[in-house]
Amino acid sequence: MELALTDEQRMIQTSAERFLTQVASSSAVRTAMASERGYDAETWTRMAQELYWPALAIPEVYGGLGLGFVEVCLLQEQLGRRLLPSPFFATCSLATPALLLSRNEPLKERWLPLIAAGEIRASLAFTSAPRWDDSGVQVYAQSHSGGYRLNGEYRYVIDGADCDLLIIATRTPGSVGEAGIRLFAISADTPGIQRHWQPTLDQTRRLATLTLTDVVVYDEQLLSEPGQGWPMLRDVLHIACIGLAAEQTGGAQQSLDITLSYISQREQFGCRIASFQAIKHRCADLMLAIECARSASYYAACIADECLNIDGDPSARQQLGEAGATAKIFASEGFFQCAAESIQLHGGVGFTWEYDPHLYFKRARASEQMLGTPAFHREQLATQIFGERT
C-alpha cells in the first residue's frame, strides 16, 4: 500500500493549513467556542461553499469532488491542530460515511448533494449510554400505521443541537445485542425531537442530548437493509474513529509545536530550558508518539477509502475494525501524552486560561473517551484476533 501523499493531497494539506492559520487563531477559537452555536457560521460557510471541504469524499454523481477519506483525514488533522470548532467532523466523518455505505439510492440522491454544496450540516445519533457498541442503542422503533414510532433518548450527539440531518440508530422492541438495529435518515426538525446542548469538559466541541417522543418515520427513510443495521453502524463507527484519530494526531502535533516554541524562549539557570538533556528526551518521546499515531491513522484512512469506494477491495471490510481500533489507540494515547507534557513543560503558566495547553488537554481527554477508550478498543481487537472470550 502506498502511504506517501500525492501532489494533489499535499496541495489540499497546504491550502488547509494556510486557511486555518488565518481563521483559527487562539482568540478566534475562544470566541467561537463561547458563541451560541459553538462555532463561527461565516468560517463554516467558507469551508463548505468556497473550499468545498464537505464535498471531498462524495462521488461526483452526487455533486461531490470524488476524492476519498484520506483527503478528509488530511483536513481533520489540520482542524485538530487548530482546535477549530466546526460541524466538519460530525458531517464528514459520521453522517457522510453512513450515507455512502447505504444502498438506499433515493436517500443518497436527496441528502448527499446538499452536504456537498454546504447547504446542510449532519450528525449521527445512536447511543443512549456511555457505551460505544451495540448495547448503547436503546431507542426503540415500534411499528405504527405503515411506519415506525420512535421513543427514547440519545446522548453524546456531536453537534446534534445545530445540525439539519440526523442519522439515527434504533432497535425493534424485544431485540437484544446486534439484532434488530436499524438506521434512519431524518430531518432534525421532525416533530417530536427535542435537542439540548450538554456542557462538557471540551468547550471546543459541542455535544447534545436528543429526546424523541412519538417521532414517526417510514421505510423510505431506512438506510440499512434488513439484518444489516449493526454491521453498517459498526463500519461507520470504525470510519469515524479513523477521522477522530487523524484529528487527535493534529492536536498532538500542535501541542508539541507550542511546547517547543515556549521552551526555546524560557530561560532558567542562565540558559534556555530547551538545551536541557532531560527536556530533549521528553520531546523526543512525544515526537515518536506522534509519528506512530500518524502512521496508524493514515494507514487506516486508506482502508476506509477502500470500504467507501464502490469499486474498492471487498476484503477491506475485514481489516477496517482492526485498523480503526489501532489508529484510535495510538492517537488517543499519543495526544493525551503530548497535551499533558505540554502543560508540564510550560511550568506554572501551563494550566492558566491565557495559555492554550489547557484547551488541548481538555480536547485530548474528551476525544480519548469519545467513540471508545483505548482499553475498549484493545478489548475489541483481542476479540477480533483471538475470538470470543470463554
C-alpha positions as CSV (number, residue, x, y, z in Angstrom):
1,M,0.0,0.0,0.0
2,E,1.4,3.4,-1.0
3,L,1.3,5.7,2.0
4,A,3.1,8.7,0.5
5,L,0.9,11.7,-0.2
6,T,0.3,12.6,-3.8
7,D,0.9,16.2,-5.1
8,E,-2.8,16.8,-5.0
9,Q,-3.1,15.7,-1.4
10,R,-0.1,17.9,-0.4
11,M,-1.8,20.8,-2.1
12,I,-5.0,20.1,-0.1
13,Q,-3.0,19.9,3.1
14,T,-1.1,23.1,2.4
15,S,-4.2,25.1,1.5
16,A,-6.0,23.9,4.6
17,E,-3.0,24.8,6.8
18,R,-2.9,28.3,5.2
19,F,-6.6,28.9,5.6
20,L,-6.8,27.7,9.2
21,T,-3.8,29.9,10.1
22,Q,-5.9,32.9,9.0
23,V,-9.3,32.0,10.6
24,A,-8.4,29.8,13.6
25,S,-6.1,31.9,15.8
26,S,-6.3,31.3,19.6
27,S,-8.6,34.3,20.0
28,A,-10.9,33.2,17.1
29,V,-11.2,29.7,18.6
30,R,-12.1,31.1,22.1
31,T,-14.7,33.4,20.6
32,A,-16.3,30.6,18.5
33,M,-16.5,28.1,21.4
34,A,-18.2,30.7,23.6
35,S,-20.8,31.6,20.9
36,E,-24.4,30.5,20.9
37,R,-23.8,27.9,18.1
38,G,-20.4,26.8,19.4
39,Y,-18.7,27.6,16.0
40,D,-18.3,30.6,13.7
41,A,-21.0,30.3,11.0
42,E,-19.1,32.5,8.5
43,T,-16.0,30.3,8.7
44,W,-18.1,27.2,8.2
45,T,-19.7,28.7,5.2
46,R,-16.3,29.5,3.7
47,M,-15.1,25.9,4.4
48,A,-18.2,24.4,2.8
49,Q,-19.0,26.7,-0.1
50,E,-15.7,28.2,-1.0
51,L,-13.2,25.4,-0.2
52,Y,-15.8,22.6,-0.8
53,W,-14.4,20.5,2.1
54,P,-17.7,18.6,2.8
55,A,-17.7,17.6,-0.9
56,L,-14.3,15.9,-0.9
57,A,-15.3,12.3,-0.3
58,I,-18.7,12.5,-2.0
59,P,-18.8,11.0,-5.5
60,E,-19.2,13.3,-8.4
61,V,-22.6,11.8,-9.3
62,Y,-23.9,13.3,-6.1
63,G,-22.3,16.7,-6.6
64,G,-19.1,16.0,-4.8
65,L,-15.4,16.1,-5.8
66,G,-15.0,12.4,-6.0
67,L,-11.8,12.1,-3.8
68,G,-11.6,10.0,-0.7
69,F,-11.4,9.6,3.0
70,V,-7.6,10.1,3.1
71,E,-8.3,13.7,1.9
72,V,-10.9,14.1,4.7
73,C,-8.3,12.9,7.2
74,L,-5.8,15.5,5.9
75,L,-8.4,18.2,6.8
76,Q,-9.2,16.5,10.1
77,E,-5.5,16.7,11.1
78,Q,-5.3,20.4,10.3
79,L,-8.6,21.1,12.1
80,G,-7.2,19.2,15.1
81,R,-4.1,21.3,15.1
82,R,-6.1,24.4,15.5
83,L,-9.0,23.1,17.6
84,L,-11.4,25.0,15.3
85,P,-15.0,24.4,16.4
86,S,-16.9,23.3,13.3
87,P,-19.5,20.7,12.2
88,F,-16.9,19.2,9.9
89,F,-16.3,16.0,11.9
90,A,-19.9,15.2,12.5
91,T,-20.9,15.9,8.9
92,C,-18.0,14.3,7.1
93,S,-16.7,11.5,9.4
94,L,-20.1,10.4,10.8
95,A,-23.1,11.2,8.6
96,T,-21.5,11.2,5.2
97,P,-19.9,7.7,5.5
98,A,-23.3,6.4,6.7
99,L,-25.0,7.7,3.6
100,L,-22.2,6.4,1.3
101,L,-22.5,2.9,2.8
102,S,-26.2,2.8,2.3
103,R,-27.9,1.1,-0.6
104,N,-31.0,3.4,-0.4
105,E,-30.3,5.4,-3.6
106,P,-33.2,7.9,-3.2
107,L,-31.9,8.9,0.2
108,K,-28.4,9.3,-1.1
109,E,-29.7,11.4,-4.0
110,R,-31.6,13.6,-1.6
111,W,-29.0,14.3,1.1
112,L,-25.5,13.9,-0.4
113,P,-25.8,16.8,-2.9
114,L,-27.0,19.1,0.0
115,I,-24.0,18.1,2.1
116,A,-21.6,18.5,-0.8
117,A,-23.0,22.0,-1.5
118,G,-22.6,23.0,2.1
119,E,-26.3,23.7,2.5
120,I,-26.8,21.4,5.5
121,R,-24.9,20.0,8.5
122,A,-25.4,16.5,9.6
123,S,-24.6,14.1,12.5
124,L,-25.1,10.6,13.8
125,A,-27.1,9.7,17.0
126,F,-27.0,6.1,18.3
127,T,-26.0,5.7,21.9
128,S,-28.2,6.3,25.0
129,A,-25.5,5.2,27.5
130,P,-21.7,5.6,27.9
131,R,-21.1,2.6,25.6
132,W,-19.9,2.7,22.1
133,D,-21.1,-0.7,20.9
134,D,-24.5,-2.2,20.1
135,S,-25.6,-2.1,23.7
136,G,-25.7,1.7,23.5
137,V,-28.7,1.6,21.0
138,Q,-31.7,2.0,23.3
139,V,-34.2,3.9,21.2
140,Y,-37.0,1.6,20.0
141,A,-38.9,1.6,16.7
142,Q,-42.4,0.4,17.3
143,S,-44.5,-0.4,14.2
144,H,-47.2,2.2,13.6
145,S,-49.6,2.7,10.7
146,G,-47.2,2.0,7.8
147,G,-44.2,3.3,9.6
148,Y,-42.5,3.4,13.0
149,R,-42.9,5.4,16.1
150,L,-39.7,6.2,17.9
151,N,-39.3,6.9,21.6
152,G,-36.1,7.3,23.6
153,E,-33.1,9.4,24.2
154,Y,-29.7,9.9,22.5
155,R,-26.7,11.2,24.3
156,Y,-23.3,12.5,23.3
157,V,-24.5,13.5,19.8
158,I,-21.7,15.6,18.3
159,D,-23.0,18.9,17.1
160,G,-26.5,17.5,17.4
161,A,-28.1,20.7,18.7
162,D,-27.4,22.6,15.5
163,C,-27.5,20.0,12.6
164,D,-30.1,19.7,9.8
165,L,-29.9,16.0,9.2
166,L,-29.7,13.2,11.7
167,I,-28.6,9.6,11.0
168,I,-30.2,7.7,13.9
169,A,-29.9,4.1,15.1
170,T,-32.9,2.3,16.6
171,R,-33.8,-1.2,17.5
172,T,-37.0,-3.2,17.3
173,P,-38.8,-3.9,20.7
174,G,-37.6,-7.1,22.4
175,S,-34.3,-7.3,20.4
176,V,-31.0,-7.6,22.2
177,G,-27.4,-7.4,21.1
178,E,-26.7,-6.8,17.4
179,A,-30.1,-8.0,16.2
180,G,-32.9,-5.6,15.3
181,I,-30.8,-2.5,14.8
182,R,-31.9,-0.1,12.0
183,L,-30.6,3.1,10.7
184,F,-32.8,6.0,9.6
185,A,-32.0,9.4,7.9
186,I,-34.4,12.0,9.2
187,S,-34.6,15.8,9.2
188,A,-33.6,17.3,12.5
189,D,-36.7,19.4,12.7
190,T,-39.0,16.3,12.6
191,P,-41.9,16.8,15.1
192,G,-41.2,15.1,18.4
193,I,-37.4,15.7,18.5
194,Q,-36.1,17.9,21.4
195,R,-32.4,18.9,21.3
196,H,-30.4,20.2,24.2
197,W,-26.8,21.2,24.4
198,Q,-25.0,19.4,27.2
199,P,-22.0,21.2,28.8
200,T,-18.8,19.1,28.7
201,L,-15.1,19.3,29.5
202,D,-14.1,20.2,26.0
203,Q,-15.6,23.6,25.2
204,T,-14.4,23.4,21.6
205,R,-16.8,20.6,20.6
206,R,-20.5,20.7,21.3
207,L,-22.4,17.6,22.3
208,A,-26.1,17.3,22.6
209,T,-28.9,15.2,24.2
210,L,-31.8,14.3,21.9
211,T,-35.1,13.2,23.2
212,L,-37.6,11.5,20.8
213,T,-41.2,11.5,21.7
214,D,-43.6,9.7,19.3
215,V,-41.4,10.5,16.3
216,V,-42.8,8.9,13.2
217,V,-40.5,7.6,10.4
218,Y,-41.1,5.3,7.4
219,D,-39.4,2.6,5.4
220,E,-38.3,5.1,2.8
221,Q,-36.0,6.7,5.4
222,L,-34.2,3.4,6.2
223,L,-30.5,3.5,5.4
224,S,-29.9,-0.1,6.4
225,E,-31.2,-3.3,4.8
226,P,-32.8,-6.0,7.0
227,G,-30.3,-7.6,9.2
228,Q,-27.5,-5.2,8.2
229,G,-28.2,-2.4,10.7
230,W,-25.4,-3.2,13.1
231,P,-22.8,-4.2,10.5
232,M,-23.4,-0.9,8.8
233,L,-23.3,1.1,12.0
234,R,-20.2,-0.7,13.1
235,D,-18.4,0.2,9.9
236,V,-19.5,3.9,10.3
237,L,-18.1,4.0,13.8
238,H,-14.8,2.4,12.7
239,I,-14.5,5.1,10.0
240,A,-15.4,7.8,12.5
241,C,-12.6,6.5,14.8
242,I,-10.2,6.9,11.9
243,G,-11.3,10.5,11.3
244,L,-11.0,11.2,15.0
245,A,-7.6,9.7,15.1
246,A,-6.4,12.0,12.4
247,E,-7.8,14.9,14.3
248,Q,-6.0,13.7,17.5
249,T,-2.8,13.4,15.6
250,G,-3.1,17.1,14.6
251,G,-3.8,18.1,18.2
252,A,-0.8,16.1,19.4
253,Q,1.5,17.8,16.8
254,Q,0.4,21.3,17.7
255,S,0.8,20.5,21.5
256,L,4.4,19.6,20.7
257,D,4.9,22.6,18.5
258,I,3.7,25.2,21.0
259,T,5.8,23.5,23.7
260,L,8.9,23.7,21.5
261,S,8.2,27.3,20.9
262,Y,7.9,28.0,24.6
263,I,10.9,26.1,25.9
264,S,13.1,27.7,23.2
265,Q,12.4,31.0,24.8
266,R,12.1,30.1,28.5
267,E,15.4,30.6,30.5
268,Q,16.4,29.0,33.7
269,F,19.8,29.0,35.4
270,G,21.1,31.3,32.8
271,C,20.2,29.2,29.7
272,R,17.2,28.2,27.7
273,I,15.5,25.1,29.0
274,A,15.3,23.6,25.6
275,S,19.0,22.9,26.0
276,F,18.5,20.6,29.0
277,Q,19.1,16.9,28.1
278,A,16.0,15.7,30.1
279,I,13.8,18.1,28.2
280,K,15.1,16.9,24.9
281,H,14.4,13.3,25.8
282,R,10.8,14.1,26.7
283,C,10.3,15.9,23.5
284,A,11.8,13.1,21.5
285,D,9.3,10.7,23.2
286,L,6.5,13.0,22.1
287,M,7.7,13.1,18.5
288,L,7.8,9.3,18.5
289,A,4.2,9.0,19.8
290,I,3.0,11.5,17.1
291,E,4.7,9.5,14.3
292,C,3.1,6.3,15.5
293,A,-0.3,7.9,15.6
294,R,0.1,9.5,12.2
295,S,1.2,6.2,10.6
296,A,-1.6,4.3,12.1
297,S,-4.3,6.8,11.3
298,Y,-3.3,7.2,7.6
299,Y,-3.0,3.5,7.0
300,A,-6.5,3.2,8.5
301,A,-7.7,6.0,6.3
302,C,-6.5,4.0,3.2
303,I,-8.6,1.1,4.4
304,A,-11.6,3.3,4.9
305,D,-11.2,4.6,1.4
306,E,-11.5,1.1,0.1
307,C,-14.6,0.4,2.1
308,L,-16.3,3.6,1.0
309,N,-15.4,3.1,-2.7
310,I,-18.0,1.1,-4.5
311,D,-15.2,-0.4,-6.6
312,G,-12.9,-1.0,-3.7
313,D,-11.4,-4.2,-2.4
314,P,-14.1,-6.2,-0.6
315,S,-11.6,-7.6,1.8
316,A,-11.0,-4.2,3.3
317,R,-14.2,-4.5,5.4
318,Q,-12.4,-7.3,7.3
319,Q,-9.4,-5.0,8.0
320,L,-11.4,-1.9,8.9
321,G,-12.1,-2.8,12.5
322,E,-8.6,-3.7,13.3
323,A,-7.1,-0.6,11.5
324,G,-9.7,1.8,13.1
325,A,-9.1,0.4,16.6
326,T,-5.3,0.6,16.2
327,A,-5.4,4.2,15.0
328,K,-7.7,5.2,17.8
329,I,-5.5,3.6,20.5
330,F,-2.2,5.2,19.2
331,A,-3.8,8.6,18.6
332,S,-5.7,8.8,21.9
333,E,-2.7,7.9,24.0
334,G,-0.3,10.0,21.9
335,F,-2.5,13.1,22.1
336,F,-3.0,12.8,25.8
337,Q,0.7,12.3,26.4
338,C,1.6,15.3,24.3
339,A,-1.1,17.5,25.9
340,A,-0.1,16.5,29.4
341,E,3.6,17.0,28.8
342,S,2.8,20.4,27.2
343,I,1.2,21.6,30.5
344,Q,4.2,20.2,32.5
345,L,6.8,21.8,30.3
346,H,5.0,25.2,30.3
347,G,5.5,25.2,34.1
348,G,3.3,27.4,36.3
349,V,1.5,29.0,33.3
350,G,0.6,25.7,31.6
351,F,-2.8,25.4,33.2
352,T,-3.8,29.1,33.1
353,W,-6.6,30.3,30.9
354,E,-4.5,32.7,28.9
355,Y,-2.3,29.9,27.5
356,D,-3.5,27.3,25.1
357,P,-2.2,24.0,26.6
358,H,-5.3,23.6,28.7
359,L,-7.5,23.7,25.6
360,Y,-5.5,20.8,24.0
361,F,-5.5,18.9,27.3
362,K,-9.3,19.1,27.5
363,R,-9.7,18.0,23.9
364,A,-7.3,15.2,24.4
365,R,-9.1,13.9,27.4
366,A,-12.6,14.2,25.8
367,S,-11.6,12.7,22.5
368,E,-9.9,9.8,24.3
369,Q,-13.3,8.9,25.7
370,M,-15.3,9.5,22.5
371,L,-16.1,6.5,20.3
372,G,-14.4,4.2,22.9
373,T,-11.4,4.4,25.2
374,P,-8.1,2.7,24.3
375,A,-9.0,-0.1,26.7
376,F,-12.3,-0.6,24.9
377,H,-10.6,-0.8,21.6
378,R,-7.9,-3.2,22.9
379,E,-10.7,-5.4,24.0
380,Q,-12.3,-5.2,20.6
381,L,-9.0,-6.0,18.9
382,A,-8.5,-9.0,21.2
383,T,-12.0,-10.3,20.4
384,Q,-11.4,-9.9,16.7
385,I,-8.0,-11.6,16.7
386,F,-8.5,-14.3,19.2
387,G,-12.2,-14.8,19.0
388,E,-14.9,-14.6,21.7
389,R,-13.8,-15.0,25.3
390,T,-14.8,-18.1,27.1
